[in-house]
């Protein structure tokens, strides 16, 4: 006769086997049906910014491809950390993803107090778009080229000022890279955002900033500031008449970019499905045109390629931050 203790043990073993079978089956079922409901795509910045434009451009096309809505959810604040923390803690099922901006990766490389880590807590899905910076200067400066600016800065070490969107922001780090490669010292003046820095540049209080094409080009075209170069290795299709900074400093490339990430343990088959759909979206002419209007060029990639890109960027920015002696506020 079987004892009660034996029956209980057998029942527990049966329940354990069942639960393991269900757990193993859930990712496969989710992947096979993915997506079966709307997807939320977070962005860590305000509506109308580069990250938001990239997210909305891609989400509209993904909604068509999937037959389910891909809804953009703006959660601005703390250089994108609020949105990133939400995604890091979300269920890894492919229904909560984020349009990651390079500014968030710079912040992650710079800030040690964050509750998440981009390499540890996110799975790369796809590289989406890249956009170089414009090197823009005050009209009060007697310079017409990148070489002119470098020569002027060398003749007045520490006397010229540049503005950024804040300590540890992407254009802060970008300008410190430029300082190091050019062998000059231009003094940092942090602002709360790009508009304030550009306003002071136009007003003559600053001499230099590296701005996104979207924010800098209107002021250039209005004749309020002067553009000296673009930070891609080849001339941008958006501003083809502007020389590259690399034409003066060979090999120097400083690129802003966007890409989609998901929580780390999202099933690979779901990640691959989403990545393939993003690649299809990025091939669409209307998506390309919308992103180009924002100064961005579409890229697309496999999850593995994008994850490697993120790792390389973290290493690069940590090196720059360390060598420039940048510290949190």
N, C-alpha and C positions, 0 to 999 in steps of 0.2 A: 504494500500500500504506500502511495506517494504521500510524503509528509506535506503539511501546509507550507513549511519553509521552502521545500523543493519546488512546489507549485508557484510560490511567489517569485523565486529566482528565475524559473522558466518564463513566467509572465513578463518580468523585467527585461530579460534577454530578448524576448519577442518584440517588446515595445521599442527597445534600443535599435534592433535591426530595422524595424519599420521606420523609425525616425531618421535613421541614416539613409535609408532608401529614398525617403521623401526629400531630405536635404540635398541629396545628390541629384534628384530629378528636377528640383526647382530651377536652377540656372539653365538647364537644357530646355525646359518648358518655356521659360521667359525668353530665351534666345530665339527659339523657334517661332514665337509669336511676336517678337519685338519689331516695332512698337505696337502695343495693344491699347495704348491710351496716350494722351498728350504728354509731351516732353517739356520740361522747364529748363531753359538755358539762362543761367545767371550771368550778369556782368557786374563788375565791381565799380562801375563808374556811371556818371549821370547820362541821361538820355541826350543824344546828339553828339556825344564824343566818339572817338575812333573805335573804341571797343564796342560801344552800343551799335554803331553803324555796321560794323562787321557782323555782330550777332544778328541784327535784323535782316541784313542782306542774305545771310545764309539760312536763317530760320524760315523765311518765306518760302524758299525753294525746297527746303527739307519737308515742310508741311505738305507741299504738293507731292513729293516723292513718297512719303510715308502714308499719306491719307489721314494723318492725325496732326493736330496742331503742335507746333514747336513754339512755345511762348517765351518771349524775352522778359526777364525779371531783373530790373535794375536795383542793385543794393549798394549804392555808393558809400564811400567812407574808408578812412584809414588806408589809403592807397590800394584799395581793392581787397583789404584783409577781411572785411565783413563778409563779402560774398564768398571768398575762398574758404573761410572757416565753415560756412554753411554747407558748401559742397563736400568738404573733407569729412563732415559728419553725416552726410546723407546716405541713404541706402544705396549700396553699389549695384543698382539694377538697370542703369542706363536711362532712367527717367529724370535725373537731375544731373546736369552737366554745366560747364562754365566756359565762356569765351575768355581765356586767359590772355592778359596783356603783358608785354615785356616789363611794364612798370611794376607789376605784381611780383614778377620773378626777381627784379632788382631789389625790391623791398624785402623779399624772402632771403636773399643773399646778404642783405644789410642788417636786418633786424633779428635779434636772437630771442626776443620775448614772444614771438608768435606762437599760437597754440597748434599750428600745423606746419608741415614742411612739404614743399611742392614735390620734391623727389620721393618722399616717403608716402605721402597721402593721396597723390593723384596719378591716374593712368593717362598717358598721352593718347589722344584720339586722332587728331590731325592738325598739321600746320595749315593755317588758313590764308594769311596775307602778310605782306611785309611792306613797310613804308619808311623810307629814309628821312632824315631830318634835314631841314634847311639851316645853313649857317647864315644868320642875319645880323646886321650891324646897324648902329646909329648912322643917320645921314651926316651927323656932325664929324664923323671920322674921315680923314683924308685918305681913304683906302678904296680900291676898286677890285681887289682880288684877295684870295687866301694868302698868297705870298706877301702882299702889302700888309695885311693884318699881322702876320707873324713877325715881320720886320719891325712894325710899329711896337708890338708887344715886347719884343726883345730890347728895344731902345728905352722902354718905360716899364721895367719889371715891377709887377704888383700894382701898377697905377691904373690899369684898365679893369673894369668890372664886368662880370657876366651875371645874368639872372637865370634862375631855375624855378621849377615848380615846388621846390622844397628840398631840404637835406635828405639825401638818399633817393631822391626821385631820379627817373631815368635820364632826364636831360642834365641833371647835376653830374651823374656818373659819366655820361657821354662827353661833357665838356672837360672833365678831368682826364679822360682818355686823350682828348685833343691836346690839352695842356702838355701831357707827358710826351706824346709823340712829336709835337712841334717844338718841344724844349722851351716852353714859355711859362709864365706865371700870370694868369688873369684871375683876379680876386672874385670869389663867389659871394653873391647876394641872393639868399633864398627868399622866395615868395610863397604865397598860399596856392598859387596856380599859374598856369601859362598866361592867361589874359592880363594879369597884373604886371608880369615881367615884360610882356610885349608892349604894354601901354607905356611903361617907363623907358623902354628902348626907343619907342617912337618919340618920347618926350626928351630924349637926350640924357636921362639920368643914368642909363646903362650904355655900355658900348657893344655888348655881344650877347646873343643867346642862340641856342639850337632849338628850333621850333618844328613842330609837325608841319607838313605841307598844308594841311587844312587850316591851321591857325595862323601860319606865317604868310602864306601866299596872298591873301586879301590885302594885307598891309603893304606888301611889296608892290602889288599892282596899283594900290592907291598912292604910291610914291611917298609913303611915310617911313619906311625902312629900306635897307639895301640888302639884297641877297648876294652872297659871295660864292656859295657852293652847296652841293647836295652830297650827303654822306654815303651814298651807295658807290660800289666799285665802278659801275657803268652809269651813264646818264639816265635819269628817270624819264619814262615815257610821259609823265605828267608835266614835267618842266624840262623838256629836252634841250633848251638853250642854256641852261644853267650848268656850268662845269662841275665836275666832282671834286671834292676835297682831295681825293686820292690822286688827282692829276698833279697836285703839289706835294702831297705826302703819300707816296706809293703804298698800296696795300691797306690803307686805312678805310675801314668800313664800319659804320655805326648805324644799325638798323633797328627801327621799332617793328614789332610784329604782334600778331594775334594767332591763337590756336585754341582748339577745343580740348578740354580735359574732362575726365570723369573720376568719381571716387576710385581709389586704388584697386579694390577687389571686384570691380565690375567684370563679369565674365568676358573672356577674350572674344568669344563669338559675337557678343553684343557690341563690344568696342569695334570689331572689324566691320560689322554691319553699318554702324553709325559712320565710321571712317569712309566706307565706300560711298555712302549716300552724300557725305560732304564733298567728296571728290567729284561726284556727279553734279552737285550744286555749283561748284566752283568752275565747271566747264561751261555753264550757261552764260550766254552773252550778256543778259541783263544784270547778272550778279557781278561779272567782270566790270561792266560799265559803272555800276553803282559804287564799287570799291575804288575804281580808278578816279572817280569824281571826288573821292575822299583822300586821294593821294596814295592809295594802296594798290599793290599788284598781287593778284591771287597766286597761291603757291600749291597747296594740297600736298599730302604725304601719307605714308603708312603710319600706323601707331608707333612702330619701332623707330622709324626715322625721326618722328617728332619727339619721342622720349629722349633720344640721343641728343637732339638739338637742345632740349631743355637742360640736360645735364651739362653740355658744353657751355651753355650760357651762364649757368650758376657758377661754374668754375671760373669763367672769364670775369664775371662781375665781382666775385669775391676777391679775386686777385687785384682788380682795380681799386676796390674799396679799401683793401688792406694797404696797398702801396700809396694811395692818396691820403690815408689817415682819416677817412670819413668816419664820424661817430654819430650815434643816435642823438637826437635833441634831448 
